[in-house]
């Protein structure tokens, strides 16, 4: 790629002739140049390459963190939490009568909720 011709400095010399007129003459000279078509095609290829590359990097910036998050959650942290979670689980009810009473209260609450 010949980027020297494409990327020109934004700072140009200030002269007595306005820049818009000089740019117009430069464009006209470029169109009269026999290599103008090849240069235009080359500029288009460079522009297309830059666009495709920027889209690839944007997709990588968006999908990368999501993939890392999901993979670490499913394969690293999830199994570790499941392994250590059940080790020290205490019983909630001290005896079966408390469990039956809580179950009856839950059923009464569900009946009120559905009513």
Backbone torsions as a table, in degrees:
resi	resn	phi	psi	omega
1	UNK	NA	137.3	-179.7
2	UNK	-103.3	86.3	-174.8
3	UNK	-84.3	-12.5	-178.8
4	UNK	-65.4	-35.9	-179.8
5	UNK	-75.7	-29.7	-174.1
6	UNK	-83.0	-47.3	-176.9
7	UNK	-89.0	99.6	177.1
8	UNK	-102.0	155.8	-179.1
9	UNK	-66.5	141.6	-179.9
10	UNK	-77.2	-21.1	177.9
11	UNK	-89.6	117.8	179.5
12	UNK	-117.2	159.7	179.8
13	UNK	-66.7	141.6	177.5
14	UNK	-90.2	127.7	-178.7
15	UNK	-132.6	-178.6	-178.8
16	UNK	-71.6	-21.4	179.8
17	UNK	-95.7	132.9	-179.7
18	UNK	-59.7	148.4	-177.3
19	UNK	-65.1	-32.2	-178.7
20	UNK	-62.7	-35.8	179.2
21	UNK	-71.3	-42.4	-179.5
22	UNK	-66.5	-37.7	177.3
23	UNK	-65.0	-37.5	178.2
24	UNK	-62.9	-43.6	178.0
25	UNK	-66.2	-37.1	177.9
26	UNK	-64.5	-42.3	177.2
27	UNK	-63.0	-40.5	178.9
28	UNK	-63.6	-42.3	177.5
29	UNK	-64.1	-37.5	178.2
30	UNK	-64.2	-38.5	179.7
31	UNK	-68.9	-30.1	178.3
32	UNK	-80.2	-16.4	180.0
33	UNK	-65.1	136.2	-179.8
34	UNK	-67.7	-21.6	179.4
35	UNK	-94.8	12.0	-175.2
36	UNK	-62.9	-39.3	-178.9
37	UNK	-66.4	-42.9	179.0
38	UNK	-64.9	-40.2	178.6
39	UNK	-66.4	-38.3	178.4
40	UNK	-65.1	-40.8	178.1
41	UNK	-65.4	-40.6	178.5
42	UNK	-64.4	-42.1	176.8
43	UNK	-62.3	-39.3	177.8
44	UNK	-64.3	-42.1	179.3
45	UNK	-63.1	-41.9	178.5
46	UNK	-64.9	-43.4	179.0
47	UNK	-61.8	-43.0	178.5
48	UNK	-64.1	-42.9	178.8
49	UNK	-61.1	-43.9	179.3
50	UNK	-64.8	-39.2	179.6
51	UNK	-66.1	-46.5	-179.9
52	UNK	-63.0	-41.4	179.4
53	UNK	-64.7	-42.5	179.8
54	UNK	-66.5	-36.9	177.4
55	UNK	-65.9	-40.5	177.9
56	UNK	-60.2	-45.3	-178.5
57	UNK	-67.7	-37.2	176.8
58	UNK	-63.8	-43.0	177.4
59	UNK	-63.4	-38.8	177.8
60	UNK	-65.1	-39.6	178.9
61	UNK	-67.7	-29.2	-180.0
62	UNK	-84.2	-47.8	-174.1
63	UNK	-82.0	-26.1	-178.2
64	UNK	-57.4	-57.3	179.7
65	UNK	-61.7	-35.3	179.5
66	UNK	-66.0	-44.5	178.8
67	UNK	-63.9	-44.1	179.5
68	UNK	-62.9	-40.8	178.8
69	UNK	-61.9	-49.3	-177.7
70	UNK	-66.3	-42.9	-179.5
71	UNK	-65.4	-42.9	-179.9
72	UNK	-68.8	-35.6	179.2
73	UNK	-67.6	-43.7	-175.2
74	UNK	-79.1	-32.8	-172.3
75	UNK	-110.5	-14.7	-178.9
76	UNK	-115.4	-63.2	-172.9
77	UNK	-76.8	-37.8	179.6
78	UNK	-58.8	-53.3	178.3
79	UNK	-62.8	-36.1	178.7
80	UNK	-65.0	-44.2	179.6
81	UNK	-65.0	-43.4	178.9
82	UNK	-62.5	-36.4	-178.7
83	UNK	-69.1	-45.7	-176.0
84	UNK	-84.5	-18.9	-174.3
85	UNK	-66.8	-43.7	-174.7
86	UNK	-82.3	-4.0	-177.0
87	UNK	-65.4	-47.2	-172.9
88	UNK	-116.8	43.3	-179.5
89	UNK	-85.0	125.9	-178.2
90	UNK	-94.9	154.5	175.0
91	UNK	-75.6	138.5	-177.9
92	UNK	-78.4	-40.8	-175.7
93	UNK	-99.6	141.5	179.0
94	UNK	-78.7	-35.6	178.8
95	UNK	-145.5	175.9	-174.1
96	UNK	-72.4	-28.0	-179.7
97	UNK	-66.4	-37.9	177.1
98	UNK	-66.3	-38.6	179.5
99	UNK	-64.8	-42.0	179.1
100	UNK	-65.1	-41.9	-179.6
101	UNK	-64.2	-41.6	178.7
102	UNK	-65.7	-38.0	178.8
103	UNK	-64.9	-40.6	178.1
104	UNK	-64.4	-41.9	178.3
105	UNK	-63.9	-38.1	177.7
106	UNK	-64.9	-41.5	177.8
107	UNK	-63.9	-41.5	178.3
108	UNK	-63.2	-40.7	179.3
109	UNK	-65.0	-41.1	177.9
110	UNK	-63.3	-39.2	177.9
111	UNK	-63.6	-43.1	177.4
112	UNK	-63.3	-38.4	-177.9
113	UNK	-67.6	-41.2	-180.0
114	UNK	-78.4	-20.5	-178.6
115	UNK	-73.0	NA	NA
